[in-house]
């Protein structure tokens, strides 16, 4: 009788030992389907515009950016962004620019805490130069980035991007922009 009781006790302990890891919940980092992600970043920006006289108009600046995205599922993300900036260019003068746009990210998870993402972005750039005419132009580009999740809800982001904007000739014509963004994102 005692041997039977011991056998039942051992069987119950073994079953509890085998089931408990399955019951324990794994920590999931990052966003999944239906989650919102808010981000703030700063970036170094280099812009090069071709002027009508074929001389170069270059500008360097540090730019702020805010974004919000929604995850359709863990791999697919749709977002909106706003980026105000003030430029001082090498030929003199300054400009206040405001970029509003949307983007798509395909997220590739390489570990539970790290994902790479890439995709296109499109939007509109409104530029208001001192002593010049205001212009609104279509802008498009591509980006690639990495998010490292320091917490299940917070990530550090690094994102290089290249974009192209077709401005009026009086503002330098076609503009190619290279950004390197550094920021934080928070899952809601």
C-alpha positions as semicolon CSV with decimal commas, in nm:
position;residue;x (nm);y (nm);z (nm)
1;X;0,000;0,000;0,000
2;X;0,282;0,234;0,084
3;X;0,460;0,146;-0,243
4;X;0,142;0,226;-0,438
5;X;0,106;0,563;-0,260
6;X;0,473;0,644;-0,334
7;X;0,427;0,550;-0,699
8;X;0,122;0,781;-0,732
9;X;0,313;1,065;-0,564
10;X;0,609;1,022;-0,800
11;X;0,377;1,010;-1,102
12;X;0,202;1,330;-0,990
13;X;0,537;1,507;-0,935
14;X;0,665;1,395;-1,276
15;X;0,347;1,516;-1,447
16;X;0,370;1,853;-1,269
17;X;0,738;1,884;-1,362
18;X;0,666;1,812;-1,730
19;X;0,361;2,040;-1,754
20;X;0,498;2,343;-1,563
21;X;0,733;2,465;-1,842
22;X;0,443;2,456;-2,087
23;X;0,230;2,661;-1,847
24;X;0,502;2,922;-1,789
25;X;0,452;3,217;-2,025
26;X;0,743;3,316;-2,248
27;X;0,832;3,686;-2,261
28;X;0,752;3,827;-2,605
29;X;0,956;4,128;-2,714
30;X;0,829;4,375;-2,970
31;X;0,499;4,426;-3,145
32;X;0,251;4,177;-3,286
33;X;-0,068;4,204;-3,489
34;X;-0,291;4,490;-3,372
35;X;-0,021;4,666;-3,165
36;X;0,071;5,033;-3,203
37;X;0,429;5,157;-3,190
38;X;0,522;5,519;-3,116
39;X;0,870;5,646;-3,191
40;X;1,085;5,955;-3,152
41;X;1,418;5,992;-3,324
42;X;1,680;6,237;-3,426
43;X;1,887;6,208;-3,738
44;X;2,188;6,342;-3,914
45;X;2,082;6,453;-4,262
46;X;2,287;6,524;-4,570
47;X;2,099;6,678;-4,863
48;X;2,233;6,751;-5,210
49;X;2,032;6,949;-5,466
50;X;2,120;7,016;-5,828
51;X;2,082;7,388;-5,900
52;X;1,994;7,530;-6,244
53;X;2,356;7,641;-6,298
54;X;2,478;7,283;-6,229
55;X;2,658;7,388;-5,913
56;X;2,589;7,191;-5,595
57;X;2,374;7,309;-5,309
58;X;2,453;7,096;-5,005
59;X;2,304;7,105;-4,658
60;X;2,374;6,917;-4,335
61;X;2,139;6,922;-4,039
62;X;2,013;6,738;-3,736
63;X;1,644;6,660;-3,774
64;X;1,371;6,550;-3,531
65;X;1,116;6,287;-3,631
66;X;0,803;6,143;-3,473
67;X;0,626;5,835;-3,600
68;X;0,339;5,601;-3,524
69;X;0,290;5,259;-3,677
70;X;0,037;4,978;-3,664
71;X;0,130;4,611;-3,698
72;X;-0,095;4,408;-3,927
73;X;0,097;4,107;-3,794
74;X;0,443;4,059;-3,648
75;X;0,615;4,091;-3,988
76;X;0,405;4,367;-4,153
77;X;0,396;4,726;-4,027
78;X;0,227;5,040;-4,165
79;X;0,322;5,381;-4,033
80;X;0,301;5,761;-4,054
81;X;0,573;6,011;-3,974
82;X;0,632;6,384;-3,935
83;X;0,970;6,551;-3,951
84;X;1,022;6,927;-3,906
85;X;1,367;7,074;-3,975
86;X;1,557;7,399;-4,022
87;X;1,837;7,397;-4,281
88;X;2,120;7,639;-4,336
89;X;2,287;7,572;-4,668
90;X;2,639;7,642;-4,792
91;X;2,524;7,904;-5,044
92;X;2,361;8,115;-4,774
93;X;2,009;8,140;-4,643
94;X;1,797;7,898;-4,447
95;X;1,481;7,697;-4,494
96;X;1,208;7,554;-4,273
97;X;1,102;7,212;-4,403
98;X;0,818;6,986;-4,294
99;X;0,795;6,628;-4,416
100;X;0,472;6,428;-4,372
101;X;0,456;6,077;-4,504
102;X;0,379;5,711;-4,472
103;X;0,589;5,396;-4,479
104;X;0,577;5,019;-4,483
105;X;0,818;4,793;-4,293
106;X;0,877;4,424;-4,339
107;X;1,014;4,299;-4,004
108;X;1,257;4,009;-3,995
109;X;1,317;3,871;-3,644
110;X;1,671;3,736;-3,594
111;X;1,636;3,676;-3,218
112;X;1,366;3,732;-2,954
113;X;1,505;4,083;-2,885
114;X;1,625;4,197;-3,228
115;X;1,457;4,259;-3,559
116;X;1,570;4,407;-3,887
117;X;1,320;4,593;-4,101
118;X;1,314;4,746;-4,447
119;X;1,069;4,907;-4,686
120;X;0,962;5,210;-4,887
121;X;0,844;5,550;-4,771
122;X;0,642;5,817;-4,955
123;X;0,526;6,160;-4,854
124;X;0,527;6,532;-4,913
125;X;0,794;6,785;-4,828
126;X;0,691;7,145;-4,776
127;X;0,986;7,381;-4,788
128;X;0,973;7,749;-4,694
129;X;1,307;7,914;-4,774
130;X;1,400;8,260;-4,647
131;X;1,371;8,503;-4,939
132;X;1,213;8,244;-5,170
133;X;0,888;8,084;-5,275
134;X;0,728;7,808;-5,071
135;X;0,710;7,473;-5,249
136;X;0,541;7,141;-5,175
137;X;0,694;6,840;-5,347
138;X;0,641;6,463;-5,363
139;X;0,913;6,258;-5,195
140;X;0,988;5,886;-5,202
141;X;1,265;5,658;-5,083
142;X;1,374;5,340;-4,911
143;X;1,509;5,253;-4,569
144;X;1,654;4,967;-4,368
145;X;1,689;4,953;-3,991
146;X;1,738;4,750;-3,677
147;X;1,545;4,752;-3,349
148;X;1,694;4,612;-3,033
149;X;1,427;4,558;-2,767
150;X;1,577;4,651;-2,428
151;X;1,242;4,571;-2,268
152;X;0,938;4,384;-2,406
153;X;0,782;4,726;-2,487
154;X;1,081;4,957;-2,560
155;X;1,339;4,943;-2,839
156;X;1,646;5,134;-2,952
157;X;1,630;5,199;-3,328
158;X;1,896;5,275;-3,591
159;X;1,780;5,343;-3,947
160;X;1,968;5,465;-4,255
161;X;1,745;5,591;-4,535
162;X;1,777;5,741;-4,879
163;X;1,508;5,961;-5,036
164;X;1,450;6,165;-5,348
165;X;1,243;6,485;-5,377
166;X;1,169;6,684;-5,691
167;X;1,168;7,052;-5,587
168;X;1,115;7,359;-5,802
169;X;1,425;7,466;-5,997
170;X;1,440;7,793;-5,799
171;X;1,493;7,581;-5,484
172;X;1,767;7,365;-5,632
173;X;1,570;7,116;-5,839
174;X;1,594;6,745;-5,765
175;X;1,716;6,674;-5,412
176;X;1,875;6,353;-5,284
177;X;1,873;6,309;-4,907
178;X;2,060;6,061;-4,687
179;X;1,950;6,025;-4,321
180;X;2,080;5,818;-4,033
181;X;1,812;5,802;-3,763
182;X;1,869;5,712;-3,397
183;X;1,566;5,674;-3,172
184;X;1,342;5,498;-2,923
185;X;1,014;5,321;-2,991
186;X;0,746;5,225;-2,741
187;X;0,480;4,956;-2,798
188;X;0,133;5,051;-2,675
